[in-house]
Amino acid sequence: MIRIGIAGYGNLGRGVELAAAKNPDMKIVAVFSRRDPSAVKTVDPSVPVYRLEEAEAHKDEIDILIICGGSATDLPTMTPALARHFHVIDSFDTHARIPEHFANVHAAAEESGHIAMISVGWDPGMFSVARLWGLAVLPDGADYTFWGRGVSQGHSDAIRRIPGVADARQYTVPVEEALRRVRSGEQPTLTTREKHVRECYVVAEDGADQAEIERAIFTMPNYFADYDTTVHFISMEELRRDHMGIPHGGTVIRTGRTGEGDAHTHVAEYRLTLDSNPEFTASVIAAYARAAYRMASRGITGCKTVLDVAPIDLVSISPEEARARYL
């Protein structure tokens, strides 16, 4: 039985608890939160909840600690700090900063003899593997990733960190014309702005400067600065009525040419349609928690990503059963 700890209990943390319940070889043994433990209501009320600063005292009770914080401000500090005491997994999803985050986490995990797996989810995560497979199979080609239409947890969290914002949801929306051109095998060169638009629904605090909130969103690097972005200020009642779901999804497409004189064009597409972004992300994390546990048992240390994991380490069934049923 793999003993799982959860650091942070929001939508993703709750999703991890639900995902672990679907896996017969996993058990949630502790939740750590920055909130008052008495205010944290877990799905299973028997799961103990502690303050985050108490986590180190429970390190011998936990095989894998899953860190469920935001990529904007939480994970860059939480993951390397906790990797000094635990085998850890996070879902860091700021693509442009993954090399920097990897280096920081690797130094901490390698020094302490732990394994740390970062950027686990569906993108980065499953889509990362799809992109790498596309490159391997069609080296003469191009890949394209489209997200949405759906709620981005990371981008919504980034907006909520802006002073004066009470709550927010951000939708990522593919540009249909760009999708059409890629699926045709055209291999267009597309800018970030030509592939997606971003729609933000923001509840401002009473008296907040809405113009300043807009400016902070429009100029935020890695999140909104490179996109056509619209901001809609709405009431909390409207947010709760119209935007409480967390759907998402997306598509990875690899187009390439083979044959003499590039005679043949191929389009490979991998697509996800998700009713609950955090619950699906948590399900991916649970599978990689199993892989991290197995890799750690082999003495592997340092920072790893989904690109370093053998598929057989992700599943609870034996290699023999996997070959018989899925090969």
C-alpha positions as CSV (number, residue, x, y, z in Angstrom):
1,M,0.0,0.0,0.0
2,I,1.4,3.4,-1.1
3,R,1.0,5.9,1.7
4,I,0.0,9.3,0.1
5,G,0.2,12.7,1.8
6,I,-1.5,15.8,0.3
7,A,0.0,19.3,0.8
8,G,-2.8,21.8,0.0
9,Y,-6.5,20.9,0.0
10,G,-8.3,22.9,-2.7
11,N,-9.9,21.5,-5.8
12,L,-6.8,19.6,-6.8
13,G,-6.1,18.2,-3.3
14,R,-9.7,17.0,-3.1
15,G,-9.3,15.4,-6.5
16,V,-6.2,13.6,-5.3
17,E,-8.1,12.1,-2.4
18,L,-10.9,11.0,-4.8
19,A,-8.3,9.6,-7.3
20,A,-6.5,7.6,-4.6
21,A,-9.7,5.9,-3.6
22,K,-10.0,4.5,-7.2
23,N,-6.5,2.9,-6.9
24,P,-6.4,-0.3,-4.8
25,D,-2.8,0.1,-3.8
26,M,-3.0,3.7,-2.4
27,K,-4.1,5.2,0.8
28,I,-4.4,8.8,1.9
29,V,-2.7,9.0,5.3
30,A,-2.5,12.8,5.9
31,V,-3.5,16.2,4.6
32,F,-1.5,19.3,5.3
33,S,-3.0,22.8,4.9
34,R,-2.2,26.4,5.6
35,R,-5.7,26.7,6.8
36,D,-6.9,25.8,10.3
37,P,-7.1,22.0,10.2
38,S,-10.6,22.2,11.8
39,A,-11.8,24.1,8.8
40,V,-10.7,21.5,6.2
41,K,-13.4,19.0,5.4
42,T,-11.9,16.0,3.6
43,V,-14.0,13.5,1.6
44,D,-13.1,10.8,4.1
45,P,-13.5,12.4,7.5
46,S,-11.1,9.8,9.1
47,V,-8.1,11.3,7.2
48,P,-6.1,13.4,9.6
49,V,-5.5,17.1,8.8
50,Y,-2.4,19.0,10.0
51,R,-0.9,22.4,9.5
52,L,1.5,22.6,6.7
53,E,4.4,23.5,8.9
54,E,3.9,20.2,10.8
55,A,4.6,18.1,7.6
56,E,8.2,17.3,8.4
57,A,7.2,15.6,11.7
58,H,5.2,13.1,9.6
59,K,7.7,12.3,7.0
60,D,8.2,8.7,8.1
61,E,4.5,8.0,7.7
62,I,4.4,9.1,4.0
63,D,5.7,7.4,0.9
64,I,4.8,10.1,-1.6
65,L,3.8,13.7,-0.8
66,I,1.6,15.3,-3.5
67,I,1.9,19.1,-3.5
68,C,-1.3,20.7,-4.6
69,G,-0.4,24.4,-4.8
70,G,-0.5,27.0,-7.5
71,S,2.2,27.4,-10.0
72,A,2.4,31.2,-9.9
73,T,3.6,31.6,-6.3
74,D,3.3,28.3,-4.3
75,L,5.2,25.5,-6.1
76,P,8.4,27.4,-6.9
77,T,9.1,27.5,-3.2
78,M,7.0,24.6,-1.8
79,T,8.4,21.9,-4.0
80,P,12.1,22.3,-3.4
81,A,11.5,22.9,0.3
82,L,9.4,19.7,0.7
83,A,11.7,17.7,-1.6
84,R,14.3,18.0,1.1
85,H,12.1,15.8,3.4
86,F,9.8,13.7,1.1
87,H,9.5,12.0,-2.2
88,V,7.2,14.6,-3.9
89,I,5.1,15.3,-7.0
90,D,3.7,18.6,-8.2
91,S,1.7,19.9,-11.2
92,F,3.8,22.9,-12.0
93,D,2.3,24.2,-15.3
94,T,4.1,27.4,-16.2
95,H,5.8,26.0,-19.3
96,A,8.3,28.8,-19.8
97,R,9.6,28.3,-16.3
98,I,9.9,24.5,-16.2
99,P,13.7,24.4,-16.8
100,E,14.2,26.8,-13.9
101,H,11.8,24.9,-11.6
102,F,13.4,21.6,-12.6
103,A,16.9,22.9,-11.7
104,N,15.8,24.2,-8.3
105,V,13.9,21.0,-7.4
106,H,16.6,18.7,-8.7
107,A,19.2,20.3,-6.5
108,A,17.0,19.9,-3.4
109,A,16.0,16.3,-4.2
110,E,19.4,15.1,-5.2
111,E,21.0,16.5,-2.0
112,S,18.5,14.9,0.2
113,G,18.3,11.6,-1.6
114,H,14.7,11.9,-2.7
115,I,12.8,11.6,-6.0
116,A,10.8,14.7,-7.1
117,M,8.5,14.5,-10.1
118,I,7.3,17.9,-11.4
119,S,4.8,19.2,-14.0
120,V,2.6,16.1,-13.8
121,G,-0.9,16.4,-15.2
122,W,-2.3,16.5,-18.7
123,D,-0.5,19.5,-20.0
124,P,2.3,19.5,-19.0
125,G,2.0,15.8,-18.6
126,M,0.1,13.5,-21.0
127,F,0.3,16.1,-23.8
128,S,4.1,16.3,-23.2
129,V,4.4,12.6,-23.9
130,A,2.2,12.9,-27.0
131,R,4.4,15.7,-28.4
132,L,7.5,13.7,-27.8
133,W,6.0,10.6,-29.5
134,G,5.0,12.8,-32.5
135,L,8.6,14.1,-32.8
136,A,10.0,10.5,-32.6
137,V,7.6,9.1,-35.3
138,L,7.4,12.1,-37.6
139,P,10.8,13.9,-37.4
140,D,10.0,15.8,-40.6
141,G,7.0,17.7,-39.2
142,A,5.6,20.1,-36.8
143,D,3.5,19.9,-33.6
144,Y,0.7,22.1,-32.4
145,T,-1.1,22.2,-29.0
146,F,-4.5,23.7,-28.5
147,W,-6.2,24.1,-25.1
148,G,-9.9,24.5,-24.4
149,R,-12.4,25.8,-24.4
150,G,-12.0,25.3,-20.7
151,V,-11.1,26.8,-17.3
152,S,-7.4,27.0,-16.6
153,Q,-6.8,26.5,-12.9
154,G,-3.4,28.0,-13.0
155,H,-4.4,31.1,-14.9
156,S,-7.5,31.5,-12.7
157,D,-5.3,31.3,-9.6
158,A,-2.9,33.8,-11.1
159,I,-5.8,36.3,-11.5
160,R,-7.0,35.7,-7.9
161,R,-3.6,36.7,-6.6
162,I,-4.0,40.2,-8.0
163,P,-4.8,42.7,-5.3
164,G,-8.5,43.7,-5.4
165,V,-9.7,40.4,-6.9
166,A,-12.2,38.4,-4.9
167,D,-12.5,35.5,-7.3
168,A,-12.0,34.7,-11.0
169,R,-12.3,32.1,-13.7
170,Q,-10.2,32.2,-16.9
171,Y,-11.2,30.3,-20.1
172,T,-8.7,29.3,-22.7
173,V,-10.3,29.2,-26.2
174,P,-8.7,27.8,-29.4
175,V,-9.0,29.9,-32.6
176,E,-11.0,27.8,-34.9
177,E,-9.3,28.9,-38.1
178,A,-6.0,27.9,-36.7
179,L,-7.3,24.5,-35.8
180,R,-8.7,24.0,-39.3
181,R,-5.4,24.9,-41.0
182,V,-3.4,22.5,-38.8
183,R,-5.8,19.6,-39.3
184,S,-5.5,20.1,-43.0
185,G,-1.8,19.2,-42.8
186,E,-0.9,22.7,-43.9
187,Q,1.8,23.2,-41.2
188,P,1.3,26.9,-40.7
189,T,3.6,29.0,-38.6
190,L,1.3,30.4,-35.8
191,T,2.0,32.9,-33.1
192,T,0.8,32.4,-29.6
193,R,-1.8,35.1,-30.3
194,E,-3.1,33.4,-33.4
195,K,-3.8,30.0,-31.6
196,H,-5.8,31.0,-28.5
197,V,-7.7,33.8,-26.9
198,R,-8.3,34.2,-23.2
199,E,-11.5,35.1,-21.5
200,C,-11.5,36.3,-17.9
201,Y,-14.5,36.6,-15.6
202,V,-13.5,38.6,-12.5
203,V,-15.2,39.5,-9.3
204,A,-13.6,42.6,-7.9
205,E,-13.6,43.5,-4.3
206,D,-15.7,46.5,-3.2
207,G,-13.8,49.6,-4.0
208,A,-11.1,47.9,-6.1
209,D,-9.6,49.7,-9.0
210,Q,-11.0,47.7,-12.0
211,A,-8.7,49.5,-14.5
212,E,-5.7,48.5,-12.4
213,I,-6.9,44.9,-12.2
214,E,-7.2,44.9,-16.0
215,R,-3.8,46.3,-16.5
216,A,-2.3,43.6,-14.2
217,I,-4.0,40.9,-16.2
218,F,-3.1,42.2,-19.7
219,T,0.6,42.6,-18.8
220,M,1.1,39.4,-16.8
221,P,4.1,37.6,-18.4
222,N,3.7,33.9,-19.3
223,Y,0.0,34.1,-18.6
224,F,-1.8,36.9,-20.6
225,A,0.7,39.3,-22.1
226,D,1.1,37.3,-25.4
227,Y,-2.6,36.7,-26.0
228,D,-5.8,38.6,-27.1
229,T,-7.4,38.8,-23.7
230,T,-10.9,40.0,-22.6
231,V,-11.9,40.8,-19.0
232,H,-15.5,40.7,-17.9
233,F,-16.3,42.1,-14.4
234,I,-19.2,40.2,-12.9
235,S,-20.8,39.8,-9.5
236,M,-20.1,36.9,-7.2
237,E,-23.7,35.7,-7.8
238,E,-23.0,35.5,-11.5
239,L,-19.8,33.7,-11.0
240,R,-21.4,31.1,-8.8
241,R,-24.4,30.7,-11.2
242,D,-22.5,30.5,-14.5
243,H,-18.9,29.6,-13.8
244,M,-18.6,27.1,-11.0
245,G,-17.7,24.1,-13.2
246,I,-14.1,23.4,-14.1
247,P,-14.2,21.7,-17.6
248,H,-11.2,21.7,-19.9
249,G,-9.5,19.7,-22.6
250,G,-7.4,20.2,-25.6
251,T,-5.6,18.7,-28.6
252,V,-2.1,17.8,-29.6
253,I,-1.6,17.5,-33.3
254,R,1.6,16.4,-35.1
255,T,1.7,16.8,-38.9
256,G,4.5,15.3,-40.9
257,R,5.7,14.1,-44.2
258,T,7.2,10.8,-45.3
259,G,8.3,9.1,-48.5
260,E,10.4,10.1,-51.5
261,G,9.9,13.8,-52.2
262,D,7.7,14.1,-49.1
263,A,5.0,12.4,-51.1
264,H,2.7,11.6,-48.1
265,T,1.3,13.8,-45.4
266,H,0.2,12.4,-42.0
267,V,-1.8,14.0,-39.2
268,A,-1.7,12.4,-35.7
269,E,-4.1,13.9,-33.2
270,Y,-4.5,13.2,-29.4
271,R,-7.5,14.8,-27.8
272,L,-8.9,15.2,-24.3
273,T,-12.4,16.4,-23.3
274,L,-12.6,16.8,-19.5
275,D,-15.6,17.4,-17.4
276,S,-13.5,18.2,-14.3
277,N,-10.0,19.6,-14.9
278,P,-8.8,19.1,-11.3
279,E,-10.2,15.6,-10.9
280,F,-8.6,14.4,-14.2
281,T,-5.3,16.1,-13.3
282,A,-5.4,14.4,-9.9
283,S,-6.0,11.0,-11.6
284,V,-2.8,11.6,-13.7
285,I,-0.9,12.5,-10.6
286,A,-2.1,9.4,-8.8
287,A,-0.7,7.2,-11.6
288,Y,2.7,9.0,-11.5
289,A,2.7,8.8,-7.7
290,R,2.8,5.0,-8.2
291,A,5.7,5.4,-10.7
292,A,7.6,7.7,-8.3
293,Y,7.2,5.2,-5.5
294,R,8.6,2.4,-7.7
295,M,11.4,4.5,-9.0
296,A,12.4,5.6,-5.5
297,S,12.4,1.9,-4.4
298,R,15.1,1.4,-7.0
299,G,17.2,4.1,-5.5
300,I,16.5,6.7,-8.2
301,T,16.9,10.3,-6.9
302,G,16.7,13.8,-8.2
303,C,14.0,15.6,-10.3
304,K,12.1,13.7,-13.0
305,T,9.3,14.5,-15.4
306,V,6.7,12.4,-17.2
307,L,9.2,12.0,-20.0
308,D,11.4,9.9,-17.7
309,V,8.8,7.4,-16.7
310,A,8.3,3.9,-18.3
311,P,4.5,3.3,-18.9
312,I,4.6,0.0,-17.0
313,D,5.4,1.9,-13.8
314,L,2.1,3.8,-14.0
315,V,-0.3,0.9,-13.6
316,S,-1.1,-1.4,-10.7
317,I,-1.4,-4.5,-12.9
318,S,1.6,-6.8,-13.5
319,P,3.7,-6.6,-16.6
320,E,2.4,-10.0,-17.7
321,E,-1.2,-8.8,-17.5
322,A,-0.4,-5.5,-19.2
323,R,1.2,-7.4,-22.2
324,A,-1.7,-9.8,-22.4
325,R,-4.4,-7.1,-22.3
326,Y,-3.0,-3.9,-23.7
327,L,-0.1,-4.7,-26.0
